[in-house]
Structures are given as C-alpha cells and as structure tokens.
C-alpha cells in the first residue's frame, strides 16, 4: 500500500478495481476483504479510497504482525511462509 497521508490516513487513494489489479487479485476478492475490514472498524471505505480507521485492529488481520510504538506494523512473516497471506476468521 502507499505511504499514508498523516492527516487523512489514506492507505489506498484509488478504486477497489485498481487495488485488485495492483495486487493481482479479483475485484470480488478485494471487495470481500475490505468489507470484512470495514465491518471490524479497521478501515473505512470512502469514494476517495481506503482509509485506515484503527491501526491496531488492522494489525489483528495480519498474521505475525505487531504494532510498533509509532503505530506501524513490523515483523511480518516472509511471503510464502506458513500462514502468510491468510486472514483469520
């Protein structure tokens, strides 16, 4: 994701379709994931993109992630590691 704007906390300033293409996923998959994050109050979906609403809640959806004192996620598992990319239910 792009560097977020500290005032607006925009993590992705574009459409869900653009995000899906950037990630190599279907729009349906991205939509389902974003709706789940939105229902958990981790992100807000706006006409301008995806806004981080609660970093700690968002980190709960990242296997192996911890939140630093500054609020950024650290210690992510390497791609392809067991459980990497899986969202717990």
VOBA-234974 format. One line per 3 residues: their letters; for each residue x, y, z of N, C-alpha, C, O. Coordinates in nm, 2 decimals. Layout:
<pts>
A) X Y Z X Y Z X Y Z X Y Z; ...
</pts>
This chain:
<pts>
XXX) 0.08 -0.12 0.00 0.00 0.00 0.00 0.09 0.12 0.00 0.21 0.12 0.04; 0.03 0.23 -0.04 0.11 0.36 -0.05 0.13 0.41 0.09 0.06 0.38 0.19; 0.23 0.50 0.10 0.25 0.57 0.22 0.13 0.65 0.26 0.07 0.72 0.17
XXX) 0.08 0.64 0.38 -0.05 0.70 0.41 -0.03 0.85 0.44 0.08 0.89 0.49; -0.13 0.92 0.42 -0.14 1.07 0.45 -0.16 1.08 0.60 -0.27 1.04 0.64; -0.07 1.14 0.67 -0.09 1.15 0.82 -0.22 1.23 0.86 -0.27 1.21 0.97
XXX) -0.27 1.32 0.77 -0.39 1.39 0.81 -0.51 1.31 0.79 -0.60 1.31 0.87; -0.52 1.24 0.67 -0.64 1.17 0.63 -0.63 1.02 0.65 -0.73 0.95 0.65; -0.51 0.97 0.67 -0.48 0.83 0.69 -0.52 0.75 0.57 -0.57 0.63 0.59
XXX) -0.51 0.80 0.45 -0.55 0.72 0.33 -0.44 0.62 0.30 -0.32 0.66 0.28; -0.48 0.50 0.30 -0.38 0.39 0.27 -0.38 0.36 0.12 -0.28 0.31 0.07; -0.49 0.38 0.05 -0.50 0.35 -0.09 -0.59 0.46 -0.15 -0.72 0.45 -0.13
XXX) -0.54 0.55 -0.23 -0.62 0.65 -0.29 -0.67 0.62 -0.43 -0.63 0.68 -0.52; -0.74 0.51 -0.43 -0.79 0.47 -0.56 -0.91 0.38 -0.55 -0.96 0.36 -0.44; -0.95 0.32 -0.66 -1.07 0.23 -0.66 -1.03 0.09 -0.61 -0.92 0.05 -0.61
XXX) -1.14 0.02 -0.57 -1.11 -0.12 -0.54 -1.06 -0.20 -0.66 -0.98 -0.29 -0.65; -1.11 -0.17 -0.78 -1.07 -0.23 -0.90 -0.92 -0.21 -0.92 -0.84 -0.30 -0.96; -0.87 -0.08 -0.90 -0.73 -0.05 -0.92 -0.65 -0.13 -0.81 -0.54 -0.18 -0.84
XXX) -0.70 -0.14 -0.69 -0.62 -0.21 -0.59 -0.61 -0.36 -0.62 -0.51 -0.42 -0.61; -0.72 -0.41 -0.67 -0.72 -0.55 -0.71 -0.62 -0.58 -0.82 -0.55 -0.68 -0.81; -0.62 -0.49 -0.92 -0.52 -0.51 -1.03 -0.38 -0.50 -0.98 -0.29 -0.57 -1.02
XXX) -0.35 -0.40 -0.89 -0.22 -0.38 -0.83 -0.17 -0.51 -0.75 -0.05 -0.54 -0.75; -0.27 -0.57 -0.69 -0.24 -0.69 -0.60 -0.24 -0.82 -0.68 -0.20 -0.93 -0.63; -0.30 -0.82 -0.80 -0.31 -0.94 -0.88 -0.43 -1.03 -0.83 -0.42 -1.15 -0.84
XXX) -0.53 -0.96 -0.78 -0.64 -1.03 -0.72 -0.77 -0.99 -0.80 -0.77 -0.89 -0.87; -0.88 -1.07 -0.78 -1.00 -1.03 -0.84 -1.06 -0.91 -0.76 -1.04 -0.90 -0.64; -1.15 -0.83 -0.82 -1.21 -0.72 -0.75 -1.31 -0.78 -0.65 -1.32 -0.72 -0.54
XXX) -1.37 -0.89 -0.67 -1.46 -0.96 -0.58 -1.38 -0.99 -0.45 -1.43 -0.97 -0.34; -1.26 -1.05 -0.47 -1.18 -1.09 -0.35 -1.14 -0.97 -0.27 -1.15 -0.97 -0.15; -1.10 -0.86 -0.33 -1.06 -0.74 -0.26 -1.18 -0.68 -0.20 -1.17 -0.63 -0.08
XXX) -1.29 -0.67 -0.26 -1.42 -0.62 -0.21 -1.46 -0.69 -0.08 -1.49 -0.63 0.02; -1.45 -0.83 -0.08 -1.49 -0.91 0.04 -1.39 -0.88 0.15 -1.44 -0.86 0.27; -1.26 -0.87 0.12 -1.16 -0.85 0.23 -1.18 -0.71 0.29 -1.18 -0.69 0.41
XXX) -1.20 -0.61 0.20 -1.22 -0.47 0.25 -1.35 -0.46 0.33 -1.36 -0.39 0.43; -1.46 -0.52 0.29 -1.58 -0.52 0.36 -1.56 -0.58 0.50 -1.62 -0.53 0.60; -1.49 -0.69 0.51 -1.46 -0.75 0.64 -1.38 -0.66 0.73 -1.41 -0.65 0.85
XXX) -1.28 -0.59 0.67 -1.20 -0.50 0.75 -1.29 -0.38 0.79 -1.27 -0.32 0.90; -1.38 -0.34 0.70 -1.47 -0.23 0.74 -1.56 -0.26 0.85 -1.59 -0.18 0.94; -1.62 -0.38 0.84 -1.71 -0.43 0.95 -1.64 -0.44 1.08 -1.70 -0.42 1.19
XXX) -1.51 -0.47 1.08 -1.43 -0.48 1.20 -1.38 -0.34 1.25 -1.31 -0.33 1.35; -1.42 -0.23 1.18 -1.38 -0.10 1.21 -1.23 -0.08 1.20 -1.18 0.01 1.26; -1.16 -0.16 1.11 -1.02 -0.14 1.09 -0.99 -0.04 0.98 -0.89 0.04 0.99
XXX) -1.08 -0.03 0.88 -1.07 0.06 0.77 -1.20 0.12 0.74 -1.31 0.07 0.78; -1.20 0.24 0.67 -1.32 0.30 0.62 -1.31 0.31 0.47 -1.21 0.34 0.42; -1.42 0.27 0.40 -1.42 0.27 0.26 -1.49 0.40 0.22 -1.60 0.43 0.26
XXX) -1.41 0.49 0.14 -1.46 0.62 0.10 -1.46 0.63 -0.05 -1.40 0.54 -0.11; -1.53 0.72 -0.11 -1.52 0.74 -0.25 -1.38 0.77 -0.30 -1.34 0.74 -0.41; -1.29 0.82 -0.21 -1.15 0.85 -0.24 -1.06 0.74 -0.22 -0.94 0.75 -0.26
XXX) -1.10 0.63 -0.16 -1.01 0.52 -0.14 -1.03 0.45 0.00 -1.14 0.46 0.05; -0.93 0.38 0.04 -0.94 0.31 0.17 -0.86 0.39 0.28 -0.75 0.43 0.25; -0.93 0.41 0.39 -0.87 0.49 0.50 -0.85 0.40 0.62 -0.95 0.33 0.66
XXX) -0.73 0.41 0.68 -0.71 0.33 0.80 -0.78 0.40 0.91 -0.76 0.51 0.94; -0.87 0.32 0.98 -0.95 0.38 1.09 -0.89 0.34 1.22 -0.89 0.42 1.32; -0.83 0.22 1.23 -0.77 0.17 1.36 -0.66 0.08 1.33 -0.68 -0.03 1.29
XXX) -0.54 0.13 1.34 -0.42 0.05 1.31 -0.41 -0.08 1.39 -0.37 -0.18 1.33; -0.44 -0.08 1.52 -0.43 -0.20 1.60 -0.53 -0.30 1.55 -0.50 -0.42 1.55; -0.65 -0.26 1.51 -0.75 -0.36 1.46 -0.70 -0.41 1.33 -0.72 -0.53 1.30
XXX) -0.64 -0.33 1.24 -0.59 -0.37 1.11 -0.48 -0.47 1.13 -0.47 -0.57 1.06; -0.39 -0.45 1.23 -0.28 -0.54 1.26 -0.33 -0.68 1.30 -0.26 -0.78 1.28; -0.45 -0.68 1.36 -0.50 -0.81 1.40 -0.53 -0.90 1.28 -0.54 -1.03 1.30
XXX) -0.55 -0.85 1.16 -0.58 -0.92 1.04 -0.45 -0.97 0.97 -0.46 -1.03 0.87; -0.33 -0.93 1.02 -0.21 -0.96 0.96 -0.13 -1.06 1.04 -0.09 -1.03 1.15; -0.12 -1.19 0.99 -0.06 -1.29 1.07 0.09 -1.25 1.10 0.16 -1.21 1.01
XXX) 0.12 -1.26 1.23 0.26 -1.24 1.27 0.29 -1.09 1.28 0.41 -1.06 1.32; 0.20 -1.00 1.26 0.23 -0.86 1.27 0.21 -0.81 1.41 0.13 -0.85 1.49; 0.30 -0.72 1.45 0.29 -0.64 1.57 0.29 -0.50 1.54 0.33 -0.46 1.43
XXX) 0.24 -0.42 1.63 0.23 -0.27 1.61 0.34 -0.21 1.69 0.35 -0.23 1.81; 0.42 -0.12 1.62 0.53 -0.05 1.69 0.47 0.06 1.77 0.35 0.09 1.76; 0.55 0.13 1.85 0.51 0.24 1.93 0.45 0.36 1.84 0.37 0.43 1.88
XXX) 0.51 0.37 1.71 0.46 0.47 1.62 0.33 0.42 1.55 0.28 0.50 1.47; 0.29 0.30 1.57 0.17 0.25 1.51 0.18 0.18 1.38 0.08 0.15 1.31; 0.31 0.16 1.33 0.33 0.09 1.21 0.35 -0.06 1.23 0.41 -0.10 1.33
XXX) 0.30 -0.14 1.14 0.32 -0.29 1.15 0.46 -0.33 1.13 0.53 -0.28 1.04; 0.51 -0.42 1.21 0.65 -0.47 1.20 0.65 -0.62 1.21 0.55 -0.68 1.25; 0.77 -0.68 1.17 0.79 -0.82 1.18 0.68 -0.91 1.11 0.63 -1.00 1.16
XXX) 0.66 -0.87 0.98 0.57 -0.95 0.90 0.64 -1.08 0.86 0.76 -1.08 0.83; 0.57 -1.19 0.85 0.63 -1.32 0.80 0.67 -1.30 0.65 0.60 -1.23 0.58; 0.77 -1.37 0.61 0.81 -1.36 0.47 0.69 -1.42 0.38 0.62 -1.51 0.42
XXX) 0.68 -1.37 0.26 0.59 -1.42 0.16 0.61 -1.57 0.14 0.72 -1.61 0.13; 0.50 -1.65 0.14 0.52 -1.79 0.12 0.54 -1.87 0.26 0.53 -1.99 0.26; 0.55 -1.79 0.37 0.57 -1.86 0.50 0.43 -1.92 0.54 0.33 -1.87 0.49
XXX) 0.44 -2.02 0.62 0.31 -2.08 0.67 0.22 -1.98 0.73 0.26 -1.91 0.82; 0.10 -1.97 0.67 0.01 -1.87 0.73 0.02 -1.73 0.67 -0.07 -1.65 0.69; 0.12 -1.71 0.59 0.13 -1.57 0.53 0.02 -1.55 0.43 -0.01 -1.64 0.35
XXX) -0.04 -1.44 0.44 -0.15 -1.40 0.35 -0.28 -1.46 0.39 -0.38 -1.42 0.32; -0.29 -1.54 0.49 -0.42 -1.59 0.53 -0.48 -1.50 0.63 -0.41 -1.44 0.72; -0.61 -1.47 0.62 -0.68 -1.39 0.72 -0.76 -1.48 0.81 -0.84 -1.57 0.77
XX) -0.73 -1.46 0.94 -0.80 -1.55 1.04 -0.95 -1.51 1.04 -0.99 -1.39 1.02; -1.03 -1.60 1.07 -1.18 -1.58 1.08 -1.23 -1.57 1.22 -1.35 -1.55 1.24
</pts>
